[in-house]
């Protein structure tokens, strides 16, 4: 009986130790797999963040938070269309930063004239007209002028700026009043009192034709 108990105890200890050893090895493999998976993910994130497209996207997100809030998704596949629709909604500097960020995302570089035209078209109406009248030669001049106009307008005691509409409304004549009356009908008629001589002449004329 004692020998059987010792044998059973030895077998139990062996099985327990073997099970613990297998469990430890399994845990080791699980942690090793997780570590390898984390390294793979970290390398992918590093590769994506170092790409030029991602850096431009982060630049656009940091410079144009208002457009990211207004549009979803924030980064579209048509940067030229976004550039054409871009308008100044706050300061000139903020508009310039968004404009440059979108310009850098266009695959085919724009000409200097195209950049100037698109930039001026997106400015606020009053500033856009003033800049367009100056006919800037390059984008640098086109960006310098609106900053100067904005600074001048924001000076203490500066007169209010004039505001123009982007598209002139068609001038149409006022509709005629109801009833088909014309301008001639709306003018009051003037009456003149006849003199006694004119009254006598009128009576003579009436009696001649009436008698």
For each residue, the residues with C-beta under 8 A, 3 or more apart:
1: 4 5
2: 5 6
3: 6 7
4: 1 7 8
5: 1 2 8 9
6: 2 3 9 10
7: 3 4 10 11
8: 4 5 11 12
9: 5 6 12 13
10: 6 7 13 14
11: 7 8 14 15
12: 8 9 15 16
13: 9 10 16 17
14: 10 11 17 18
15: 11 12 18 19
16: 12 13 19 20
17: 13 14 20 21
18: 14 15 21 22
19: 15 16 22 23
20: 16 17 23 24
21: 17 18 24 25
22: 18 19 25 26
23: 19 20 26 27
24: 20 21 27 28
25: 21 22 28 29
26: 22 23 29 30
27: 23 24 30 31
28: 24 25 31 32
29: 25 26 32 33
30: 26 27 33 34
31: 27 28 34 35
32: 28 29 35 36
33: 29 30 36 37
34: 30 31 37 38
35: 31 32 38 39
36: 32 33 39 40
37: 33 34 40 41
38: 34 35 41 42
39: 35 36 42 43
40: 36 37 43 44
41: 37 38 44 45
42: 38 39 45 46
43: 39 40 46 47
44: 40 41 47 48
45: 41 42 48 49
46: 42 43 49 50
47: 43 44 50 51
48: 44 45 51 54
49: 45 46 54 55
50: 46 47 54 55
51: 47 48 54 55
52: 55 56
53: 56 57
54: 48 49 50 51 57 58
55: 49 50 51 52 58 59
56: 52 53 59 60 101 104 105
57: 53 54 60 61 75
58: 54 55 61 62
59: 55 56 62 63 101 104
60: 56 57 63 64 74 75 98 101 102 105
61: 57 58 64 65 68 74 75
62: 58 59 65
63: 59 60 94 97 98 101
64: 60 61 67 68 74 97 98 101
65: 61 62 68 69
66: 69 70 89 90
67: 64 70 71 74 86 98
68: 61 64 65 71 74
69: 65 66
70: 66 67
71: 67 68 74 76
72:
73: 76
74: 60 61 64 67 68 71
75: 57 60 61
76: 71 73 79 81 82
77:
78: 81 82
79: 76 82 83 102 105 106
80: 83 84 106
81: 76 78 84 85
82: 76 78 79 85 86 102
83: 79 80 86 99 102 103 106 118
84: 80 81 118
85: 81 82
86: 67 82 83 95 98 99 102 122
87: 95 122 123
88: 92 94 95 122 123 124 127
89: 66 94 95
90: 66 94 95
91: 94 95 150
92: 88 95 96 123 127 143 146 147 150
93: 96 97 147
94: 63 88 89 90 91 97 98
95: 86 87 88 89 90 91 92 98 99 122 123
96: 92 93 99 100 119 143
97: 63 64 93 94 100 101
98: 60 63 64 67 86 94 95 101 102
99: 83 86 95 96 102 103 118 119 122
100: 96 97 103 104
101: 56 59 60 63 64 97 98 104 105
102: 60 79 82 83 86 98 99 105 106
103: 83 99 100 106 110 115
104: 56 59 100 101
105: 56 60 79 101 102
106: 79 80 83 102 103 109 110
107:
108:
109: 106
110: 103 106 114 115 118
111: 114 115
112: 115 116 138 139
113: 116 117
114: 110 111 117 118
115: 103 110 111 112 118 119 139 142
116: 112 113 119 120 136 138 139 142
117: 113 114 120 121
118: 83 84 99 110 114 115 121 122
119: 96 99 115 116 122 123 139 142 143
120: 116 117 123 128 131 132 136 142
121: 117 118 128
122: 86 87 88 95 99 118 119 128
123: 87 88 92 95 119 120 127 128 131 146
124: 88 127 128
125: 128 129 163 164 165 166
126: 129 130 161 162 163 164
127: 88 92 123 124 130 131 146 149 150
128: 120 121 122 123 124 125 131 132
129: 125 126 132 133 164
130: 126 127 133 134 145 146 149
131: 120 123 127 128 134 136 142 145 146 149
132: 120 128 129 135
133: 129 130
134: 130 131 141 145
135: 132
136: 116 120 131 139 141 142 144 145
137: 141
138: 112 116 141 142
139: 112 115 116 119 136 142 143
140: 143 144
141: 134 136 137 138 144 145
142: 115 116 119 120 131 136 138 139 145 146
143: 92 96 119 139 140 146 147
144: 136 140 141 147 148
145: 130 131 134 136 141 142 148 149
146: 92 123 127 130 131 142 143 149 150
147: 92 93 143 144 150 151
148: 144 145 151 152
149: 127 130 131 145 146 152 153
150: 91 92 127 146 147 153 154
151: 147 148 154 155
152: 148 149 155 158
153: 149 150 158 161
154: 150 151 158
155: 151 152 158
156:
157:
158: 152 153 154 155
159:
160:
161: 126 153
162: 126
163: 125 126
164: 125 126 129
165: 125 168 169
166: 125
167:
168: 165
169: 165
170:
171:
172:
173:
174:
175:
176: 180 181 182
177: 181 186
178:
179:
180: 176
181: 176 177 185 186
182: 176 185 186
183: 186 187
184: 187
185: 181 182
186: 177 181 182 183
187: 183 184
188:
189:
190:
191:
192:
193:
194: 198 199 202
195: 198 199
196: 199 200
197: 200 201
198: 194 195 201 202
199: 194 195 196 202 203
200: 196 197 203 204
201: 197 198 204 205
202: 194 198 199 205 206
203: 199 200 206 207
204: 200 201 207 208
205: 201 202 208 209
206: 202 203 209 210
207: 203 204 210 211
208: 204 205 211
209: 205 206
210: 206 207
211: 207 208
